[in-house]
Amino acid sequence: MNPQSNVFAIDDEHARTNIEAENMLQSNMSKQKKPHKKTVAVFLDLFAAFDRVWGQKLILIIHSTGIKGNALLWINDFLRGRKFSVRFNGARSKTHNGHGYLRAQFLVLVSCFIFYTNTIHPHIHSDTRIACYADDIAIWHTHRDITTSQKALNVTLKNITIWAKHLKLSINAVKKHYCVFSTDRKRRSTFNLDIKINDSPIKRIEFPTYLGITMDPELRFTIHIEHTANKALRKLSIPKIYVELLEEQDLKL
């Protein structure tokens, strides 16, 4: 695996949940957070990724990793249109489409999608880091000069576009943005970059959300804590309403 990359799978070496993936991303970026250095991160989303998986290509990719024989045949059959019938006392029922297995089929497809994202490594700029979890992609570059980061990220984004096109995937035109992580509060507002993908400019935001975690330019997570606390308070207010109603009923009695 490319040391600059983190493609999260379901094994002991990589993140098994989105929380682990998020922690690995934050830890990596925090280590790069030094005085006078800025980290520019771009967040992307693959549009309808699981619906657009090229089955034949996926099987070829899985085969290239060394998975062969019955295991590969099982995956190939499972990802195709499945049908079933029942045999009882020597008699066989009619054949039916396997709609009841769609959820299991989807879970296998999600697990196999890691083989798709593993092929992204050769397309990443040598100084750029990347984290992938399912169809969410985060790439970032750290340097004193943000224009250097801009150039490296634009090269990587151009290569990611080629990679996605080769696998018949597309980048979500709406869910794409970048953020500048820096402790330089005085000049941080001036760090505006010309970052594009598919010749379309990527919008800068102050508080990006990746895998359910809202980040801020200094990675203090105050915004995320506030959002989480407010969400909890809204849920806790429900039993409070019931208590007030019960008290009103008691007064009437």
DRENPA-3360 file (N, C-alpha, C; in nm, 2 decimals, always signed):
BEGIN
1 = MNPQSNVF = +0.08/-0.12/+0.00/+0.00/+0.00/+0.00/+0.09/+0.12/+0.00 ~ +0.05/+0.23/-0.07/+0.12/+0.35/-0.08/+0.12/+0.41/+0.06 ~ +0.24/+0.45/+0.12/+0.24/+0.50/+0.25/+0.17/+0.64/+0.27 ~ +0.15/+0.70/+0.15/+0.08/+0.83/+0.16/-0.07/+0.82/+0.16 ~ -0.12/+0.69/+0.15/-0.26/+0.67/+0.14/-0.32/+0.59/+0.26 ~ -0.44/+0.62/+0.28/-0.52/+0.54/+0.38/-0.65/+0.50/+0.32 ~ -0.66/+0.38/+0.27/-0.78/+0.33/+0.21/-0.84/+0.23/+0.32 ~ -0.95/+0.27/+0.38/-0.99/+0.19/+0.49/-1.07/+0.07/+0.46;
9 = AIDDEHAR = -1.03/-0.05/+0.50/-1.09/-0.17/+0.47/-1.15/-0.23/+0.60 ~ -1.20/-0.35/+0.60/-1.25/-0.41/+0.72/-1.16/-0.52/+0.76 ~ -1.04/-0.48/+0.81/-0.94/-0.58/+0.87/-0.87/-0.51/+0.99 ~ -0.77/-0.58/+1.04/-0.71/-0.53/+1.16/-0.61/-0.41/+1.14 ~ -0.56/-0.40/+1.02/-0.46/-0.30/+0.99/-0.53/-0.16/+0.95 ~ -0.65/-0.16/+0.91/-0.71/-0.04/+0.87/-0.84/-0.02/+0.95 ~ -0.90/+0.10/+0.93/-1.02/+0.13/+1.01/-1.14/+0.04/+0.97 ~ -1.21/-0.01/+1.07/-1.33/-0.09/+1.04/-1.46/-0.01/+1.05;
17 = TNIEAENM = -1.45/+0.11/+1.10/-1.57/+0.20/+1.11/-1.54/+0.34/+1.06 ~ -1.64/+0.42/+1.04/-1.61/+0.55/+1.00/-1.55/+0.63/+1.11 ~ -1.57/+0.59/+1.24/-1.51/+0.66/+1.35/-1.36/+0.64/+1.35 ~ -1.31/+0.52/+1.32/-1.17/+0.49/+1.31/-1.11/+0.56/+1.20 ~ -1.18/+0.57/+1.08/-1.13/+0.64/+0.97/-1.11/+0.78/+1.00 ~ -1.21/+0.84/+1.06/-1.20/+0.98/+1.10/-1.09/+1.01/+1.19 ~ -1.07/+0.92/+1.29/-0.96/+0.94/+1.39/-0.82/+0.94/+1.32 ~ -0.81/+0.84/+1.22/-0.68/+0.83/+1.15/-0.66/+0.96/+1.07;
25 = LQSNMSKQ = -0.76/+1.01/+1.01/-0.75/+1.14/+0.93/-0.70/+1.25/+1.02 ~ -0.77/+1.27/+1.13/-0.74/+1.38/+1.22/-0.60/+1.37/+1.28 ~ -0.57/+1.25/+1.32/-0.43/+1.23/+1.37/-0.32/+1.26/+1.27 ~ -0.34/+1.22/+1.15/-0.25/+1.25/+1.04/-0.23/+1.40/+1.02 ~ -0.35/+1.47/+1.01/-0.35/+1.61/+0.99/-0.29/+1.69/+1.11 ~ -0.32/+1.64/+1.23/-0.27/+1.71/+1.35/-0.11/+1.70/+1.36 ~ -0.05/+1.59/+1.31/+0.09/+1.58/+1.31/+0.15/+1.68/+1.21 ~ +0.08/+1.72/+1.11/+0.13/+1.81/+1.01/+0.11/+1.96/+1.06;
33 = KKPHKKTV = +0.04/+1.98/+1.17/+0.00/+2.11/+1.21/+0.12/+2.18/+1.29 ~ +0.20/+2.25/+1.22/+0.31/+2.32/+1.28/+0.30/+2.47/+1.25 ~ +0.37/+2.55/+1.33/+0.37/+2.70/+1.31/+0.41/+2.73/+1.16 ~ +0.34/+2.82/+1.10/+0.36/+2.88/+0.97/+0.33/+2.77/+0.86 ~ +0.29/+2.66/+0.89/+0.25/+2.56/+0.79/+0.09/+2.56/+0.78 ~ +0.05/+2.53/+0.66/-0.10/+2.52/+0.63/-0.13/+2.39/+0.57 ~ -0.24/+2.33/+0.60/-0.29/+2.21/+0.54/-0.41/+2.24/+0.46 ~ -0.41/+2.22/+0.33/-0.53/+2.24/+0.25/-0.59/+2.10/+0.22;
41 = AVFLDLFA = -0.71/+2.08/+0.26/-0.78/+1.96/+0.24/-0.90/+1.97/+0.15 ~ -0.91/+1.87/+0.06/-1.03/+1.87/-0.04/-1.11/+1.75/-0.01 ~ -1.24/+1.77/+0.00/-1.33/+1.66/+0.04/-1.42/+1.63/-0.08 ~ -1.43/+1.51/-0.13/-1.50/+1.46/-0.24/-1.60/+1.35/-0.21 ~ -1.70/+1.33/-0.30/-1.79/+1.23/-0.28/-1.82/+1.17/-0.42 ~ -1.82/+1.03/-0.43/-1.84/+0.97/-0.55/-1.99/+0.96/-0.57 ~ -2.04/+1.00/-0.69/-2.19/+1.01/-0.71/-2.24/+0.87/-0.73 ~ -2.34/+0.83/-0.65/-2.41/+0.70/-0.66/-2.31/+0.58/-0.69;
49 = AFDRVWGQ = -2.20/+0.58/-0.61/-2.09/+0.49/-0.64/-2.13/+0.34/-0.64 ~ -2.21/+0.30/-0.54/-2.24/+0.16/-0.54/-2.34/+0.11/-0.65 ~ -2.41/+0.21/-0.70/-2.50/+0.18/-0.81/-2.43/+0.18/-0.95 ~ -2.31/+0.23/-0.95/-2.23/+0.25/-1.08/-2.12/+0.15/-1.08 ~ -2.11/+0.06/-0.99/-1.99/-0.03/-0.99/-1.99/-0.12/-1.12 ~ -1.88/-0.12/-1.19/-1.87/-0.20/-1.31/-1.83/-0.34/-1.27 ~ -1.93/-0.43/-1.27/-1.91/-0.56/-1.21/-1.80/-0.64/-1.27 ~ -1.79/-0.64/-1.40/-1.68/-0.71/-1.47/-1.54/-0.66/-1.44;
57 = KLILIIHS = -1.53/-0.53/-1.43/-1.40/-0.47/-1.39/-1.37/-0.50/-1.25 ~ -1.47/-0.50/-1.16/-1.44/-0.53/-1.02/-1.39/-0.67/-1.00 ~ -1.45/-0.76/-1.08/-1.40/-0.90/-1.07/-1.26/-0.91/-1.12 ~ -1.22/-0.84/-1.22/-1.08/-0.84/-1.27/-0.99/-0.78/-1.17 ~ -1.03/-0.68/-1.10/-0.94/-0.61/-1.00/-0.93/-0.71/-0.88 ~ -1.03/-0.77/-0.84/-1.02/-0.87/-0.73/-0.93/-0.98/-0.77 ~ -0.94/-1.03/-0.89/-0.86/-1.14/-0.94/-0.71/-1.10/-0.94 ~ -0.68/-0.98/-0.97/-0.54/-0.93/-0.97/-0.48/-0.92/-0.83;
65 = TGIKGNAL = -0.56/-0.92/-0.73/-0.51/-0.92/-0.59/-0.47/-1.06/-0.54 ~ -0.51/-1.16/-0.62/-0.47/-1.30/-0.58/-0.59/-1.38/-0.54 ~ -0.71/-1.32/-0.53/-0.83/-1.40/-0.50/-0.88/-1.48/-0.62 ~ -0.87/-1.61/-0.62/-0.91/-1.69/-0.73/-0.99/-1.81/-0.69 ~ -1.01/-1.90/-0.79/-1.09/-2.02/-0.76/-1.23/-2.00/-0.71 ~ -1.28/-2.08/-0.62/-1.42/-2.08/-0.58/-1.46/-1.95/-0.52 ~ -1.36/-1.89/-0.45/-1.40/-1.76/-0.38/-1.43/-1.65/-0.48 ~ -1.36/-1.65/-0.59/-1.38/-1.55/-0.69/-1.51/-1.58/-0.77;
73 = LWINDFLR = -1.54/-1.71/-0.79/-1.66/-1.75/-0.86/-1.78/-1.72/-0.77 ~ -1.77/-1.74/-0.64/-1.88/-1.71/-0.55/-1.91/-1.56/-0.55 ~ -1.81/-1.47/-0.55/-1.83/-1.33/-0.55/-1.89/-1.29/-0.68 ~ -1.84/-1.35/-0.79/-1.89/-1.31/-0.92/-2.04/-1.35/-0.93 ~ -2.08/-1.47/-0.89/-2.22/-1.51/-0.89/-2.31/-1.43/-0.80 ~ -2.25/-1.39/-0.68/-2.33/-1.32/-0.58/-2.36/-1.18/-0.63 ~ -2.27/-1.12/-0.71/-2.29/-0.98/-0.75/-2.38/-0.97/-0.88 ~ -2.41/-1.09/-0.94/-2.50/-1.09/-1.05/-2.65/-1.11/-1.01;
81 = GRKFSVRF = -2.74/-1.10/-1.11/-2.88/-1.13/-1.07/-2.90/-1.27/-1.02 ~ -2.95/-1.27/-0.89/-2.96/-1.40/-0.83/-3.10/-1.45/-0.83 ~ -3.11/-1.59/-0.85/-3.24/-1.65/-0.85/-3.24/-1.77/-0.75 ~ -3.35/-1.82/-0.71/-3.35/-1.93/-0.62/-3.48/-2.02/-0.64 ~ -3.47/-2.14/-0.60/-3.59/-2.23/-0.60/-3.57/-2.32/-0.48 ~ -3.68/-2.39/-0.45/-3.69/-2.48/-0.33/-3.71/-2.62/-0.38 ~ -3.64/-2.72/-0.33/-3.66/-2.86/-0.36/-3.71/-2.93/-0.23 ~ -3.82/-3.00/-0.24/-3.88/-3.06/-0.13/-3.94/-3.20/-0.17;
89 = NGARSKTH = -3.90/-3.31/-0.11/-3.95/-3.44/-0.14/-3.94/-3.47/-0.29 ~ -3.82/-3.43/-0.35/-3.80/-3.47/-0.49/-3.86/-3.37/-0.59 ~ -3.94/-3.28/-0.54/-4.00/-3.18/-0.63/-3.93/-3.04/-0.61 ~ -3.92/-2.97/-0.72/-3.86/-2.84/-0.72/-3.96/-2.73/-0.76 ~ -3.96/-2.62/-0.68/-4.05/-2.51/-0.71/-4.01/-2.43/-0.83 ~ -4.09/-2.33/-0.86/-4.05/-2.24/-0.97/-3.93/-2.15/-0.93 ~ -3.86/-2.10/-1.03/-3.75/-2.01/-1.00/-3.80/-1.87/-0.97 ~ -3.75/-1.81/-0.87/-3.78/-1.67/-0.83/-3.66/-1.58/-0.83;
97 = NGHGYLRA = -3.68/-1.45/-0.85/-3.57/-1.36/-0.84/-3.54/-1.34/-0.69 ~ -3.41/-1.32/-0.67/-3.36/-1.31/-0.53/-3.38/-1.18/-0.47 ~ -3.50/-1.12/-0.47/-3.51/-0.98/-0.41/-3.49/-0.98/-0.26 ~ -3.52/-1.10/-0.20/-3.50/-1.10/-0.06/-3.36/-1.10/-0.01 ~ -3.27/-1.11/-0.11/-3.13/-1.11/-0.07/-3.06/-0.98/-0.11 ~ -3.14/-0.88/-0.15/-3.08/-0.76/-0.20/-2.99/-0.69/-0.09 ~ -3.03/-0.69/+0.04/-2.96/-0.63/+0.14/-2.82/-0.70/+0.16 ~ -2.82/-0.83/+0.16/-2.70/-0.91/+0.17/-2.61/-0.88/+0.05;
105 = QFLVLVSC = -2.67/-0.87/-0.07/-2.59/-0.84/-0.19/-2.53/-0.71/-0.18 ~ -2.60/-0.61/-0.13/-2.55/-0.47/-0.11/-2.43/-0.47/-0.01 ~ -2.44/-0.55/+0.10/-2.33/-0.55/+0.19/-2.20/-0.61/+0.13 ~ -2.22/-0.71/+0.05/-2.11/-0.77/-0.01/-2.04/-0.67/-0.11 ~ -2.13/-0.60/-0.18/-2.08/-0.50/-0.28/-2.00/-0.39/-0.21 ~ -2.05/-0.35/-0.10/-1.98/-0.24/-0.02/-1.84/-0.29/+0.02 ~ -1.84/-0.42/+0.07/-1.71/-0.48/+0.11/-1.61/-0.49/-0.01 ~ -1.67/-0.52/-0.12/-1.58/-0.54/-0.24/-1.54/-0.40/-0.30;
113 = FIFYTNTI = -1.61/-0.30/-0.26/-1.58/-0.16/-0.32/-1.44/-0.12/-0.28 ~ -1.39/-0.18/-0.17/-1.25/-0.14/-0.12/-1.15/-0.17/-0.23 ~ -1.18/-0.28/-0.31/-1.08/-0.31/-0.42/-1.08/-0.21/-0.52 ~ -1.20/-0.14/-0.54/-1.20/-0.03/-0.64/-1.11/+0.08/-0.59 ~ -1.13/+0.13/-0.46/-1.06/+0.24/-0.41/-0.91/+0.21/-0.40 ~ -0.87/+0.09/-0.38/-0.73/+0.05/-0.38/-0.65/+0.09/-0.50 ~ -0.72/+0.10/-0.62/-0.66/+0.13/-0.74/-0.63/+0.28/-0.76 ~ -0.66/+0.36/-0.66/-0.64/+0.50/-0.67/-0.50/+0.55/-0.64;
121 = HPHIHSDT = -0.42/+0.46/-0.58/-0.29/+0.49/-0.53/-0.20/+0.55/-0.63 ~ -0.18/+0.49/-0.75/-0.09/+0.55/-0.85/-0.13/+0.69/-0.90 ~ -0.25/+0.73/-0.88/-0.29/+0.86/-0.93/-0.27/+0.97/-0.83 ~ -0.21/+0.95/-0.71/-0.20/+1.05/-0.61/-0.06/+1.11/-0.62 ~ -0.05/+1.24/-0.61/+0.07/+1.32/-0.61/+0.16/+1.27/-0.49 ~ +0.29/+1.26/-0.51/+0.38/+1.20/-0.41/+0.37/+1.27/-0.28 ~ +0.34/+1.40/-0.28/+0.34/+1.48/-0.15/+0.20/+1.50/-0.10 ~ +0.10/+1.44/-0.16/-0.03/+1.45/-0.12/-0.08/+1.32/-0.05;
129 = RIACYADD = -0.16/+1.34/+0.06/-0.21/+1.23/+0.14/-0.36/+1.21/+0.11 ~ -0.41/+1.09/+0.12/-0.54/+1.06/+0.09/-0.60/+0.97/+0.19 ~ -0.73/+0.99/+0.21/-0.81/+0.89/+0.30/-0.94/+0.86/+0.23 ~ -0.97/+0.74/+0.21/-1.10/+0.69/+0.15/-1.17/+0.61/+0.25 ~ -1.30/+0.63/+0.26/-1.39/+0.54/+0.33/-1.52/+0.53/+0.25 ~ -1.54/+0.41/+0.20/-1.66/+0.39/+0.11/-1.65/+0.48/-0.01 ~ -1.75/+0.57/-0.03/-1.75/+0.66/-0.14/-1.70/+0.80/-0.10 ~ -1.65/+0.82/+0.02/-1.60/+0.95/+0.06/-1.45/+0.96/+0.05;
137 = IAIWHTHR = -1.40/+1.06/-0.01/-1.26/+1.08/-0.03/-1.21/+1.21/+0.03 ~ -1.10/+1.21/+0.10/-1.04/+1.33/+0.15/-0.89/+1.33/+0.11 ~ -0.85/+1.44/+0.05/-0.70/+1.45/+0.01/-0.65/+1.58/+0.07 ~ -0.53/+1.58/+0.11/-0.47/+1.70/+0.17/-0.32/+1.71/+0.15 ~ -0.28/+1.84/+0.16/-0.14/+1.87/+0.13/-0.09/+1.98/+0.23 ~ +0.03/+1.96/+0.29/+0.08/+2.05/+0.39/+0.20/+2.12/+0.34 ~ +0.21/+2.25/+0.35/+0.33/+2.33/+0.31/+0.32/+2.47/+0.37 ~ +0.44/+2.54/+0.37/+0.44/+2.67/+0.41/+0.37/+2.76/+0.31;
145 = DITTSQKA = +0.38/+2.73/+0.19/+0.33/+2.81/+0.08/+0.20/+2.74/+0.03 ~ +0.08/+2.80/+0.04/-0.04/+2.74/+0.00/-0.05/+2.72/-0.15 ~ +0.03/+2.80/-0.23/+0.02/+2.79/-0.37/+0.09/+2.65/-0.41 ~ +0.19/+2.61/-0.33/+0.25/+2.48/-0.36/+0.14/+2.37/-0.34 ~ +0.06/+2.39/-0.23/-0.04/+2.29/-0.20/-0.15/+2.29/-0.31 ~ -0.18/+2.41/-0.36/-0.27/+2.42/-0.47/-0.23/+2.35/-0.59 ~ -0.10/+2.36/-0.63/-0.05/+2.29/-0.75/-0.06/+2.14/-0.73 ~ -0.01/+2.09/-0.61/-0.01/+1.95/-0.59/-0.15/+1.89/-0.58;
153 = LNVTLKNI = -0.25/+1.96/-0.52/-0.38/+1.91/-0.52/-0.45/+1.91/-0.65 ~ -0.42/+2.01/-0.73/-0.48/+2.02/-0.87/-0.43/+1.90/-0.95 ~ -0.31/+1.87/-0.94/-0.25/+1.75/-1.01/-0.32/+1.63/-0.97 ~ -0.34/+1.61/-0.84/-0.40/+1.49/-0.78/-0.55/+1.48/-0.83 ~ -0.62/+1.60/-0.82/-0.76/+1.60/-0.86/-0.78/+1.57/-1.01 ~ -0.68/+1.61/-1.09/-0.69/+1.58/-1.24/-0.67/+1.43/-1.26 ~ -0.58/+1.37/-1.18/-0.56/+1.22/-1.19/-0.68/+1.14/-1.13 ~ -0.74/+1.20/-1.03/-0.86/+1.13/-0.97/-0.97/+1.13/-1.07;
161 = TIWAKHLK = -0.98/+1.23/-1.15/-1.08/+1.24/-1.25/-1.06/+1.13/-1.36 ~ -0.94/+1.11/-1.40/-0.90/+1.01/-1.49/-0.93/+0.87/-1.44 ~ -0.89/+0.85/-1.31/-0.92/+0.72/-1.24/-1.07/+0.69/-1.23 ~ -1.15/+0.79/-1.19/-1.29/+0.77/-1.18/-1.35/+0.74/-1.32 ~ -1.31/+0.81/-1.42/-1.36/+0.79/-1.56/-1.33/+0.65/-1.60 ~ -1.21/+0.60/-1.57/-1.17/+0.47/-1.61/-1.25/+0.36/-1.55 ~ -1.30/+0.39/-1.43/-1.39/+0.29/-1.36/-1.53/+0.32/-1.37 ~ -1.57/+0.41/-1.46/-1.71/+0.45/-1.49/-1.77/+0.51/-1.36;
169 = LSINAVKK = -1.70/+0.58/-1.28/-1.75/+0.65/-1.17/-1.75/+0.80/-1.20 ~ -1.82/+0.88/-1.12/-1.82/+1.02/-1.14/-1.82/+1.09/-1.00 ~ -1.76/+1.21/-1.00/-1.75/+1.29/-0.88/-1.88/+1.37/-0.86 ~ -1.93/+1.37/-0.74/-2.06/+1.44/-0.71/-2.03/+1.59/-0.72 ~ -2.10/+1.66/-0.81/-2.08/+1.80/-0.84/-2.12/+1.89/-0.73 ~ -2.20/+1.84/-0.64/-2.25/+1.92/-0.53/-2.16/+1.90/-0.40 ~ -2.13/+1.78/-0.37/-2.06/+1.75/-0.25/-1.90/+1.75/-0.28 ~ -1.85/+1.87/-0.30/-1.71/+1.89/-0.32/-1.67/+2.03/-0.26;
177 = HYCVFSTD = -1.57/+2.03/-0.17/-1.53/+2.16/-0.12/-1.39/+2.14/-0.06 ~ -1.33/+2.25/-0.02/-1.20/+2.25/+0.04/-1.19/+2.34/+0.16 ~ -1.10/+2.31/+0.25/-1.08/+2.39/+0.37/-0.93/+2.41/+0.40 ~ -0.89/+2.52/+0.45/-0.75/+2.55/+0.48/-0.74/+2.54/+0.63 ~ -0.66/+2.45/+0.68/-0.64/+2.43/+0.82/-0.51/+2.50/+0.86 ~ -0.52/+2.60/+0.95/-0.41/+2.68/+0.99/-0.44/+2.75/+1.12 ~ -0.33/+2.78/+1.20/-0.34/+2.85/+1.33/-0.32/+3.00/+1.31 ~ -0.29/+3.04/+1.18/-0.27/+3.18/+1.15/-0.40/+3.25/+1.14;
185 = RKRRSTFN = -0.46/+3.30/+1.25/-0.59/+3.36/+1.25/-0.59/+3.49/+1.17 ~ -0.48/+3.56/+1.18/-0.48/+3.70/+1.11/-0.50/+3.69/+0.96 ~ -0.43/+3.59/+0.90/-0.43/+3.59/+0.75/-0.51/+3.47/+0.70 ~ -0.57/+3.39/+0.78/-0.64/+3.27/+0.73/-0.75/+3.31/+0.64 ~ -0.82/+3.42/+0.66/-0.93/+3.46/+0.57/-0.88/+3.49/+0.43 ~ -0.75/+3.52/+0.41/-0.70/+3.55/+0.28/-0.65/+3.43/+0.20 ~ -0.66/+3.31/+0.26/-0.61/+3.19/+0.20/-0.71/+3.14/+0.10 ~ -0.73/+3.21/-0.01/-0.82/+3.16/-0.11/-0.75/+3.10/-0.23;
193 = LDIKINDS = -0.78/+2.98/-0.27/-0.71/+2.91/-0.37/-0.80/+2.88/-0.49 ~ -0.73/+2.85/-0.60/-0.80/+2.82/-0.73/-0.78/+2.67/-0.75 ~ -0.87/+2.59/-0.68/-0.87/+2.45/-0.69/-0.99/+2.40/-0.77 ~ -0.96/+2.31/-0.87/-1.06/+2.27/-0.96/-1.06/+2.12/-0.98 ~ -1.18/+2.07/-1.02/-1.19/+1.93/-1.07/-1.28/+1.93/-1.19 ~ -1.24/+1.87/-1.29/-1.32/+1.87/-1.42/-1.35/+2.01/-1.46 ~ -1.24/+2.10/-1.44/-1.25/+2.24/-1.48/-1.36/+2.32/-1.41 ~ -1.41/+2.26/-1.30/-1.51/+2.32/-1.22/-1.45/+2.36/-1.08;
201 = PIKRIEFP = -1.46/+2.49/-1.05/-1.39/+2.54/-0.92/-1.46/+2.47/-0.80 ~ -1.37/+2.44/-0.70/-1.42/+2.38/-0.58/-1.43/+2.49/-0.47 ~ -1.55/+2.50/-0.41/-1.58/+2.60/-0.31/-1.51/+2.58/-0.18 ~ -1.46/+2.69/-0.12/-1.40/+2.68/+0.01/-1.51/+2.70/+0.12 ~ -1.49/+2.62/+0.23/-1.58/+2.63/+0.34/-1.49/+2.63/+0.47 ~ -1.55/+2.68/+0.58/-1.47/+2.69/+0.70/-1.49/+2.57/+0.79 ~ -1.60/+2.51/+0.78/-1.63/+2.39/+0.87/-1.68/+2.27/+0.79 ~ -1.58/+2.20/+0.73/-1.62/+2.08/+0.66/-1.67/+1.96/+0.75;
209 = TYLGITMD = -1.76/+1.88/+0.70/-1.80/+1.76/+0.77/-1.75/+1.64/+0.69 ~ -1.68/+1.56/+0.76/-1.62/+1.43/+0.70/-1.66/+1.32/+0.79 ~ -1.73/+1.22/+0.73/-1.78/+1.10/+0.80/-1.85/+1.13/+0.93 ~ -1.93/+1.24/+0.93/-2.01/+1.28/+1.04/-1.95/+1.37/+1.14 ~ -1.82/+1.40/+1.12/-1.75/+1.49/+1.22/-1.73/+1.62/+1.15 ~ -1.77/+1.73/+1.22/-1.75/+1.87/+1.17/-1.62/+1.92/+1.22 ~ -1.53/+1.95/+1.13/-1.40/+2.00/+1.16/-1.39/+2.15/+1.15 ~ -1.29/+2.22/+1.22/-1.27/+2.36/+1.21/-1.13/+2.38/+1.17;
217 = PELRFTIH = -1.09/+2.51/+1.12/-0.96/+2.53/+1.07/-0.84/+2.50/+1.17 ~ -0.87/+2.50/+1.30/-0.76/+2.47/+1.40/-0.78/+2.33/+1.46 ~ -0.87/+2.25/+1.41/-0.90/+2.12/+1.46/-0.92/+2.12/+1.61 ~ -1.00/+2.22/+1.66/-1.04/+2.22/+1.80/-1.17/+2.15/+1.82 ~ -1.25/+2.13/+1.72/-1.38/+2.06/+1.72/-1.48/+2.12/+1.81 ~ -1.47/+2.25/+1.84/-1.57/+2.32/+1.92/-1.71/+2.32/+1.85 ~ -1.71/+2.34/+1.72/-1.84/+2.34/+1.64/-1.90/+2.21/+1.65 ~ -1.82/+2.10/+1.63/-1.88/+1.97/+1.64/-1.94/+1.94/+1.78;
225 = IEHTANKA = -1.87/+1.98/+1.88/-1.92/+1.96/+2.02/-2.05/+2.03/+2.04 ~ -2.06/+2.15/+1.99/-2.18/+2.23/+2.00/-2.30/+2.17/+1.93 ~ -2.27/+2.12/+1.81/-2.38/+2.06/+1.73/-2.42/+1.93/+1.80 ~ -2.33/+1.85/+1.85/-2.36/+1.72/+1.92/-2.44/+1.75/+2.05 ~ -2.40/+1.85/+2.12/-2.47/+1.89/+2.25/-2.61/+1.94/+2.22 ~ -2.63/+2.02/+2.12/-2.76/+2.07/+2.08/-2.85/+1.96/+2.04 ~ -2.80/+1.86/+1.96/-2.88/+1.75/+1.91/-2.92/+1.67/+2.03 ~ -2.83/+1.65/+2.13/-2.87/+1.57/+2.25/-2.97/+1.64/+2.33;
233 = LRKLSIPK = -2.96/+1.77/+2.34/-3.06/+1.85/+2.42/-3.20/+1.85/+2.36 ~ -3.20/+1.85/+2.22/-3.33/+1.84/+2.16/-3.40/+1.70/+2.19 ~ -3.32/+1.60/+2.19/-3.37/+1.47/+2.22/-3.42/+1.45/+2.37 ~ -3.34/+1.52/+2.46/-3.37/+1.51/+2.60/-3.49/+1.60/+2.63 ~ -3.53/+1.69/+2.54/-3.64/+1.78/+2.57/-3.77/+1.70/+2.55 ~ -3.77/+1.59/+2.48/-3.89/+1.51/+2.46/-3.95/+1.45/+2.60 ~ -3.87/+1.38/+2.68/-3.93/+1.34/+2.81/-3.97/+1.46/+2.90 ~ -3.90/+1.57/+2.88/-3.94/+1.69/+2.96/-4.08/+1.73/+2.93;
241 = IYVELLEE = -4.12/+1.72/+2.81/-4.26/+1.76/+2.77/-4.36/+1.66/+2.83 ~ -4.32/+1.53/+2.83/-4.41/+1.44/+2.90/-4.43/+1.46/+3.05 ~ -4.32/+1.50/+3.11/-4.32/+1.53/+3.25/-4.41/+1.65/+3.28 ~ -4.41/+1.75/+3.20/-4.49/+1.87/+3.21/-4.64/+1.83/+3.19 ~ -4.67/+1.74/+3.10/-4.80/+1.70/+3.07/-4.86/+1.62/+3.19 ~ -4.77/+1.53/+3.25/-4.81/+1.45/+3.36/-4.84/+1.54/+3.48 ~ -4.76/+1.65/+3.50/-4.78/+1.74/+3.61/-4.91/+1.81/+3.60 ~ -4.95/+1.85/+3.47/-5.08/+1.92/+3.45/-5.19/+1.82/+3.48;
249 = QDLKL = -5.18/+1.69/+3.44/-5.28/+1.60/+3.47/-5.30/+1.58/+3.62 ~ -5.19/+1.58/+3.70/-5.20/+1.56/+3.84/-5.27/+1.68/+3.91 ~ -5.24/+1.80/+3.85/-5.31/+1.92/+3.91/-5.46/+1.92/+3.89 ~ -5.50/+1.86/+3.77/-5.64/+1.85/+3.74/-5.71/+1.75/+3.84 ~ -5.64/+1.65/+3.87/-5.69/+1.55/+3.96/-5.70/+1.60/+4.10;
% end
